[in-house]
């Protein structure tokens, strides 16, 4: 069976287990002829899922809410990794120090639609009003060139002085840092910023509830493919370079194994209750969720829990 896997960013470590599951043949091992496709920004990935234009999305666990109110009609199948996974970087000559979320007054910060909410809610948790602090968050005029990774584009905007910093994935961050144009201010996964930010969201594999109910074998095959990929990358991170050379620009292909090694402690397919609790609160505060918190079993494909073993 042919299946499509939509991602909001292809040149990235954020959703890499899904990319690698296609390129390393683990979907094929499970009887699925999978292709990946770039659909930017992340809310549009889930609109494609809702409209039947893709079978799976590798994206942020909170982002189905743009197309599936209260997650109704979508199901999280497994985690691609644990924890909110974006970084805040600023120009390398900035006086702002690592972890100083209060020192960003007057900055223009590049952030993709749907992803920007993570940063906005970090500010809220820290008691910071971006409007009062004159912090601009969003895309610069013209947006992201078609077919370009947001993180890679953001690094170029920073280099050109179009923005003062950006909130993006590890690849865009690593490109900017290794090029000597940026430094990291916030890495939530590794303890920067408000502690509850870790459970705001995380990368997940998502399918429609219709697919989970009507074709459970397809959903479960996809989960097995992701879990096999996480295990393979944990055992040999150089497989990431093999994948990167197929689909990434040269520089990013040379960086991906380092990023995957750094992410390995977070490679766990489980979807913990703590994520669902934190994500409900996050989505409610962000205005994406109305009413009571959504129960775990209404968000997660619990049929897949037995497969979450690396």
C-alpha positions as CSV (number, residue, x, y, z in Angstrom):
1,X,0.0,0.0,0.0
2,X,1.3,3.5,-0.9
3,X,1.2,6.0,1.9
4,X,2.2,9.7,2.2
5,X,4.0,11.2,5.1
6,X,3.6,15.0,5.3
7,X,6.2,17.1,7.1
8,X,6.5,20.9,7.7
9,X,10.3,20.7,7.4
10,X,12.4,18.2,5.5
11,X,15.9,19.6,6.3
12,X,15.6,19.0,10.0
13,X,16.3,16.7,12.9
14,X,12.9,17.5,14.4
15,X,10.9,14.9,12.4
16,X,14.0,12.9,11.3
17,X,12.8,9.4,12.4
18,X,9.9,9.7,10.0
19,X,12.2,10.9,7.1
20,X,14.7,8.1,7.9
21,X,11.9,5.5,8.2
22,X,11.1,6.2,4.5
23,X,14.7,6.5,3.3
24,X,16.1,3.5,5.2
25,X,13.3,1.2,4.1
26,X,11.6,0.6,7.4
27,X,8.2,1.5,6.1
28,X,8.7,-0.8,3.2
29,X,9.7,-3.6,5.6
30,X,6.3,-3.2,7.2
31,X,4.5,-3.4,3.8
32,X,4.0,0.3,3.2
33,X,5.3,2.1,0.1
34,X,5.9,5.5,1.8
35,X,6.9,8.8,0.3
36,X,7.5,12.0,2.3
37,X,6.3,15.4,1.2
38,X,7.0,18.9,2.4
39,X,3.8,20.9,3.4
40,X,4.6,24.2,5.1
41,X,3.6,25.5,7.7
42,X,2.6,22.8,10.1
43,X,-1.1,23.7,10.3
44,X,-1.3,23.1,6.6
45,X,0.0,19.5,7.1
46,X,-3.0,18.8,9.3
47,X,-5.4,20.4,6.9
48,X,-4.0,18.0,4.3
49,X,-4.6,15.1,6.7
50,X,-8.1,16.2,7.4
51,X,-8.8,16.5,3.7
52,X,-7.4,13.0,2.9
53,X,-4.4,14.4,1.0
54,X,-1.9,12.5,3.2
55,X,-2.1,9.4,5.4
56,X,0.3,10.5,8.1
57,X,1.8,13.7,9.4
58,X,5.1,14.0,11.2
59,X,4.6,17.2,13.1
60,X,4.0,18.9,16.4
61,X,1.6,17.1,18.7
62,X,-0.5,20.2,19.4
63,X,-0.8,21.2,15.7
64,X,-3.7,19.0,14.7
65,X,-5.9,21.5,16.6
66,X,-5.8,23.8,13.6
67,X,-7.7,21.2,11.5
68,X,-9.2,18.9,14.2
69,X,-10.8,21.0,17.0
70,X,-10.2,19.2,20.4
71,X,-8.1,16.7,18.4
72,X,-11.4,15.1,17.3
73,X,-10.7,13.1,14.1
74,X,-6.9,12.9,14.6
75,X,-4.9,10.4,16.6
76,X,-1.3,10.6,17.9
77,X,0.3,7.2,17.0
78,X,3.7,7.6,18.7
79,X,6.3,10.1,19.7
80,X,9.2,10.8,17.3
81,X,11.1,12.2,20.3
82,X,10.3,13.7,23.7
83,X,10.0,17.4,24.7
84,X,9.5,20.7,23.0
85,X,12.2,20.8,20.4
86,X,12.8,24.3,19.2
87,X,15.7,26.7,20.0
88,X,15.9,30.4,20.4
89,X,19.0,31.9,18.9
90,X,20.2,35.5,18.5
91,X,23.2,37.1,16.7
92,X,26.5,35.9,18.2
93,X,27.6,39.5,19.2
94,X,24.4,40.1,21.2
95,X,25.0,40.8,24.9
96,X,22.1,38.5,25.8
97,X,23.2,35.5,27.9
98,X,22.1,31.9,27.7
99,X,18.8,31.3,29.5
100,X,18.0,35.1,29.7
101,X,14.4,35.1,28.5
102,X,14.0,38.6,29.9
103,X,16.6,40.2,27.8
104,X,14.9,40.2,24.4
105,X,13.3,43.7,24.4
106,X,13.0,45.2,20.9
107,X,14.1,42.2,19.0
108,X,12.7,40.9,15.7
109,X,12.4,37.1,16.1
110,X,11.7,34.9,13.1
111,X,9.3,32.1,13.8
112,X,7.1,29.8,11.6
113,X,3.3,29.8,11.9
114,X,2.1,27.2,14.4
115,X,5.6,27.0,15.9
116,X,5.6,30.6,17.1
117,X,3.0,29.6,19.7
118,X,5.7,27.7,21.6
119,X,7.8,30.8,22.1
120,X,4.8,33.0,22.8
121,X,3.7,30.7,25.6
122,X,7.2,30.5,27.0
123,X,7.1,34.3,27.2
124,X,3.7,34.1,28.9
125,X,5.0,31.5,31.4
126,X,7.8,33.9,32.3
127,X,5.4,36.9,32.7
128,X,6.6,38.7,29.6
129,X,4.3,40.6,27.3
130,X,6.0,40.7,23.8
131,X,3.9,43.7,22.7
132,X,5.0,45.7,25.7
133,X,8.6,44.6,25.3
134,X,8.3,45.5,21.5
135,X,9.3,41.9,20.6
136,X,8.2,41.1,17.0
137,X,7.6,37.4,16.4
138,X,6.8,35.9,13.0
139,X,7.9,35.7,9.4
140,X,9.7,38.6,7.6
141,X,8.0,40.1,4.5
142,X,8.0,37.5,1.7
143,X,8.0,34.6,4.0
144,X,9.8,31.3,3.4
145,X,10.9,30.6,-0.2
146,X,8.9,27.7,-1.6
147,X,10.6,24.3,-0.9
148,X,13.0,25.8,1.6
149,X,13.4,24.7,5.2
150,X,12.4,27.4,7.6
151,X,15.4,26.9,9.8
152,X,17.8,27.2,6.9
153,X,16.0,30.3,5.7
154,X,16.0,31.8,9.2
155,X,19.8,31.4,9.4
156,X,20.1,33.3,6.2
157,X,17.8,36.1,7.4
158,X,19.9,36.4,10.5
159,X,23.1,36.6,8.4
160,X,21.5,39.4,6.3
161,X,20.3,41.3,9.4
162,X,16.6,41.0,8.5
163,X,15.9,39.5,11.9
164,X,17.7,39.7,15.3
165,X,17.1,36.0,16.2
166,X,14.9,33.1,15.4
167,X,12.9,30.3,17.0
168,X,13.4,27.1,15.0
169,X,14.6,23.5,14.8
170,X,18.0,22.1,15.7
171,X,19.2,22.1,12.1
172,X,18.6,25.8,11.5
173,X,20.2,26.5,14.9
174,X,23.3,24.4,14.2
175,X,23.8,26.0,10.8
176,X,23.7,29.4,12.3
177,X,25.9,28.5,15.3
178,X,28.6,26.6,13.3
179,X,28.7,29.4,10.7
180,X,29.6,31.8,13.6
181,X,26.6,34.1,13.2
182,X,24.5,33.0,16.2
183,X,24.4,31.7,19.7
184,X,21.7,29.8,21.6
185,X,19.7,31.6,24.2
186,X,17.0,29.0,24.9
187,X,17.0,25.2,24.5
188,X,14.0,24.1,26.5
189,X,14.8,20.4,26.2
190,X,18.0,20.9,28.1
191,X,16.7,23.1,30.8
192,X,16.4,26.7,29.6
193,X,13.4,28.8,30.2
194,X,10.2,27.9,32.3
195,X,10.4,24.2,33.2
196,X,6.8,23.4,32.1
197,X,7.8,24.3,28.6
198,X,9.2,20.8,28.1
199,X,5.7,19.4,27.9
200,X,4.1,22.1,25.8
201,X,4.3,19.9,22.8
202,X,6.7,17.4,21.0
203,X,7.1,15.8,17.6
204,X,4.7,13.0,16.9
205,X,3.4,10.7,14.1
206,X,-0.2,11.4,13.6
207,X,-3.0,9.8,11.5
208,X,-6.7,10.4,11.0
209,X,-9.0,8.5,13.4
210,X,-10.7,7.1,10.3
211,X,-7.4,5.4,9.3
212,X,-6.8,4.1,12.8
213,X,-10.3,2.6,13.0
214,X,-10.7,1.3,9.4
215,X,-7.1,0.3,8.7
216,X,-5.5,-0.5,12.0
217,X,-2.9,-2.6,10.4
218,X,-1.6,0.4,8.4
219,X,-1.4,2.6,11.5
220,X,0.4,-0.1,13.5
221,X,2.8,-0.8,10.6
222,X,3.7,2.9,10.6
223,X,4.4,2.8,14.3
224,X,6.6,-0.3,14.0
225,X,8.5,1.5,11.2
226,X,9.2,4.5,13.4
227,X,10.2,2.4,16.4
228,X,12.6,0.4,14.3
229,X,14.1,3.6,12.9
230,X,14.6,5.1,16.4
231,X,16.4,1.8,17.4
232,X,18.5,1.8,14.3
233,X,19.6,5.4,14.7
234,X,20.3,4.8,18.4
235,X,22.6,1.9,17.4
236,X,24.3,3.7,14.5
237,X,23.9,7.5,14.2
238,X,25.9,7.5,11.0
239,X,22.8,6.1,9.3
240,X,21.6,9.7,9.6
241,X,24.4,10.9,7.3
242,X,23.4,8.2,4.8
243,X,19.9,9.6,4.8
244,X,21.1,13.2,4.8
245,X,23.3,12.7,1.7
246,X,20.2,11.6,-0.2
247,X,17.9,14.6,0.5
248,X,19.8,17.4,2.4
249,X,22.1,20.1,1.1
250,X,25.8,19.2,1.6
251,X,26.3,21.3,4.8
252,X,23.2,20.0,6.5
253,X,24.0,16.4,5.4
254,X,27.4,16.8,7.2
255,X,25.7,18.0,10.4
256,X,22.7,15.7,10.8
257,X,24.6,12.8,12.5
258,X,25.8,15.1,15.2
259,X,22.3,16.4,15.8
260,X,20.8,13.0,16.0
261,X,23.5,11.9,18.5
262,X,22.5,14.9,20.6
263,X,18.8,13.9,20.3
264,X,19.1,10.2,21.1
265,X,18.3,10.6,24.8
266,X,14.9,11.9,23.7
267,X,14.2,9.0,21.3
268,X,11.3,7.3,23.0
269,X,8.1,6.4,21.2
270,X,5.9,6.6,24.3
271,X,3.3,9.3,24.6
272,X,3.3,10.0,28.4
273,X,0.3,11.3,30.3
274,X,2.4,14.2,31.4
275,X,2.6,15.4,27.7
276,X,-1.2,15.2,27.3
277,X,-1.7,17.2,30.6
278,X,0.9,19.8,29.6
279,X,-0.3,20.1,26.1
280,X,-3.9,20.5,27.2
281,X,-2.9,23.4,29.4
282,X,-0.6,24.9,26.7
283,X,-3.3,24.7,24.0
284,X,-5.9,26.2,26.3
285,X,-3.7,29.2,27.2
286,X,-2.8,29.7,23.6
287,X,-6.5,29.8,22.6
288,X,-6.3,26.6,20.5
289,X,-8.5,24.6,22.8
290,X,-11.9,25.5,24.4
291,X,-13.6,23.8,27.2
292,X,-12.3,21.0,29.5
293,X,-9.0,19.2,28.9
294,X,-9.3,16.4,26.3
295,X,-8.7,12.9,27.8
296,X,-5.7,10.9,26.9
297,X,-7.6,8.2,25.0
298,X,-9.3,10.8,22.8
299,X,-5.9,12.2,21.6
300,X,-3.8,9.0,21.5
301,X,-4.2,5.9,19.5
302,X,-4.1,3.6,22.6
303,X,-4.2,0.6,20.2
304,X,-0.6,1.3,19.4
305,X,0.7,1.5,23.0
306,X,2.0,-2.1,23.0
307,X,4.2,-1.2,20.0
308,X,6.1,1.5,21.8
309,X,9.2,-0.6,22.7
310,X,12.7,0.2,21.4
